[in-house]
């Protein structure tokens, strides 16, 4: 199954996640670039659920079966460029999976700003084509004494120095799920 890993990232966390996923899935990687890349407008568009146009790169092959999205959550939703990308291009893919490195953890996953709400939004867009989801909380990136420190959680970065066995295990389980469900 031909796979595209598309990502949007401002801090680098989801770019790193996308790179790891692309390597494990032997996939092409694509950065989602918004038409307007000013943070204020991206947050405003996300809050208002206003989709500003993003473009599928002209040089990108359009024959992918599986799309894996890696992107941040802002205010309980995937960032606006990702939602706009999915709205415009989701029908090109027979299977879609989504992943995020985000601030919400297991205890608040079902809250208004939790990741389950964001995954439900993707499932409503993609329907049965959405086959898997993965949330990696930034609390996995910090020491035990920093897990309740909001500043430390916001500053945490997913990279080779914070990549733990637990993170690798969760990513591998996600990849296995995708492989099984998509026939990869």
C-alpha positions as CSV (number, residue, x, y, z in Angstrom):
1,X,0.0,0.0,0.0
2,X,1.5,3.3,-1.0
3,X,1.7,5.7,2.0
4,X,2.0,9.4,2.4
5,X,2.8,10.9,5.8
6,X,1.7,14.5,5.9
7,X,2.5,16.8,8.8
8,X,2.1,20.3,10.1
9,X,4.3,21.4,12.9
10,X,5.3,24.7,14.5
11,X,7.5,23.5,17.3
12,X,9.0,20.5,15.6
13,X,7.3,17.8,17.7
14,X,5.0,16.6,15.0
15,X,7.6,16.9,12.3
16,X,9.8,14.5,14.3
17,X,6.8,12.2,14.8
18,X,6.1,12.3,11.1
19,X,9.7,11.5,10.3
20,X,9.6,8.5,12.6
21,X,6.3,7.3,11.1
22,X,7.5,7.7,7.5
23,X,10.6,5.7,8.3
24,X,8.7,2.9,9.9
25,X,6.0,2.8,7.2
26,X,8.5,3.3,4.3
27,X,6.4,6.3,3.3
28,X,6.9,9.6,1.5
29,X,6.7,12.6,3.8
30,X,5.0,15.9,3.0
31,X,4.8,19.1,4.9
32,X,1.4,20.8,5.0
33,X,1.9,24.4,4.2
34,X,-0.9,26.9,4.9
35,X,-1.7,29.7,2.5
36,X,-1.4,32.1,5.5
37,X,1.4,31.0,7.9
38,X,1.0,33.7,10.6
39,X,0.4,32.0,14.0
40,X,-2.2,34.5,15.1
41,X,-4.3,33.7,12.0
42,X,-3.8,30.0,12.3
43,X,-5.0,30.0,15.9
44,X,-7.9,32.3,15.0
45,X,-8.9,30.0,12.0
46,X,-8.6,26.9,14.3
47,X,-10.8,28.5,16.9
48,X,-13.4,29.6,14.4
49,X,-13.1,26.3,12.4
50,X,-12.5,28.3,9.3
51,X,-10.5,26.4,6.7
52,X,-8.0,28.5,4.8
53,X,-6.8,26.9,1.5
54,X,-3.8,24.6,1.5
55,X,-2.3,23.2,-1.7
56,X,-1.4,19.7,-2.5
57,X,2.1,20.2,-4.0
58,X,2.2,19.9,-7.8
59,X,5.2,17.5,-7.6
60,X,3.4,15.2,-5.1
61,X,2.3,11.8,-6.5
62,X,-1.5,11.6,-6.3
63,X,-1.7,7.8,-6.1
64,X,-1.4,7.2,-2.4
65,X,-3.7,4.7,-0.7
66,X,-3.0,5.5,2.9
67,X,-2.6,9.0,4.5
68,X,-1.1,9.4,7.9
69,X,-1.5,12.8,9.4
70,X,0.9,14.1,12.2
71,X,-0.1,17.5,13.6
72,X,-0.6,19.5,16.8
73,X,-3.9,20.1,18.6
74,X,-5.0,23.6,19.3
75,X,-7.9,24.2,21.6
76,X,-9.1,20.6,21.2
77,X,-8.9,20.5,17.3
78,X,-6.3,19.6,14.8
79,X,-4.6,22.8,13.7
80,X,-6.4,24.6,10.9
81,X,-4.0,23.7,8.1
82,X,-4.6,20.0,8.8
83,X,-8.3,20.4,8.8
84,X,-8.2,22.3,5.6
85,X,-5.9,19.7,4.0
86,X,-8.3,16.9,5.0
87,X,-11.4,18.7,3.9
88,X,-9.9,19.3,0.5
89,X,-7.9,16.1,-0.1
90,X,-9.3,13.3,2.2
91,X,-11.2,11.7,-0.7
92,X,-7.9,10.9,-2.5
93,X,-7.1,8.2,0.1
94,X,-8.7,4.9,0.9
95,X,-7.4,4.9,4.5
96,X,-6.5,7.7,6.9
97,X,-4.7,7.5,10.2
98,X,-3.9,10.4,12.5
99,X,-1.2,11.1,15.2
100,X,-0.4,13.9,17.4
101,X,2.2,15.0,19.9
102,X,0.1,17.2,22.2
103,X,-0.4,18.7,25.6
104,X,-3.5,16.7,26.6
105,X,-2.9,13.5,28.4
106,X,-4.8,10.3,29.4
107,X,-6.6,12.0,32.3
108,X,-8.0,14.9,30.1
109,X,-8.3,13.1,26.8
110,X,-12.2,13.3,26.8
111,X,-12.3,17.0,27.9
112,X,-13.3,19.9,25.6
113,X,-9.6,20.3,24.7
114,X,-8.6,16.6,24.8
115,X,-7.4,14.6,21.9
116,X,-10.4,12.3,21.7
117,X,-12.5,15.2,20.5
118,X,-10.0,16.0,17.8
119,X,-9.9,12.3,16.7
120,X,-13.7,12.3,16.6
121,X,-13.6,15.3,14.3
122,X,-11.3,13.4,11.9
123,X,-13.5,10.3,12.0
124,X,-16.5,12.5,11.1
125,X,-14.6,13.8,8.1
126,X,-13.0,10.5,7.0
127,X,-15.7,8.1,8.1
128,X,-14.7,4.4,8.0
129,X,-11.5,5.3,6.2
130,X,-10.1,6.6,9.5
131,X,-8.4,3.4,10.7
132,X,-6.1,4.4,13.6
133,X,-5.1,7.2,15.9
134,X,-2.2,7.9,18.2
135,X,-1.8,10.6,20.9
136,X,1.6,11.2,22.5
137,X,1.3,13.5,25.4
138,X,4.2,15.9,26.1
139,X,4.1,14.5,29.6
140,X,5.9,11.5,28.1
141,X,8.8,13.8,27.3
142,X,9.5,15.2,30.7
143,X,10.7,13.9,34.0
144,X,8.2,12.8,36.7
145,X,8.7,16.0,38.7
146,X,7.8,18.1,35.6
147,X,4.6,16.3,34.6
148,X,2.3,18.9,36.2
149,X,4.5,21.9,35.2
150,X,2.6,23.6,32.4
151,X,5.7,25.6,31.3
152,X,7.8,22.4,31.1
153,X,5.1,20.6,29.2
154,X,4.8,23.5,26.6
155,X,8.5,23.6,26.2
156,X,9.0,19.8,25.9
157,X,10.3,18.7,22.5
158,X,10.0,15.3,20.9
159,X,13.4,14.4,19.5
160,X,16.1,11.7,19.7
161,X,17.0,12.9,23.3
162,X,13.4,12.5,24.6
163,X,12.4,9.5,22.5
164,X,11.8,6.8,25.2
165,X,11.0,3.1,25.0
166,X,7.4,3.9,25.9
167,X,7.1,6.3,23.0
168,X,8.7,3.8,20.6
169,X,6.3,1.1,21.9
170,X,3.2,3.3,21.3
171,X,4.4,4.3,17.9
172,X,5.1,0.7,16.9
173,X,1.6,-0.4,18.1
174,X,0.1,2.4,16.0
175,X,2.2,1.3,12.9
176,X,1.1,-2.3,13.5
177,X,-2.5,-1.3,13.7
178,X,-2.2,0.6,10.5
179,X,-0.5,-2.2,8.8
180,X,-3.1,-4.7,9.9
181,X,-6.1,-2.6,9.1
182,X,-4.9,-1.2,5.8
183,X,-3.2,-4.3,4.5
184,X,0.1,-2.4,4.3
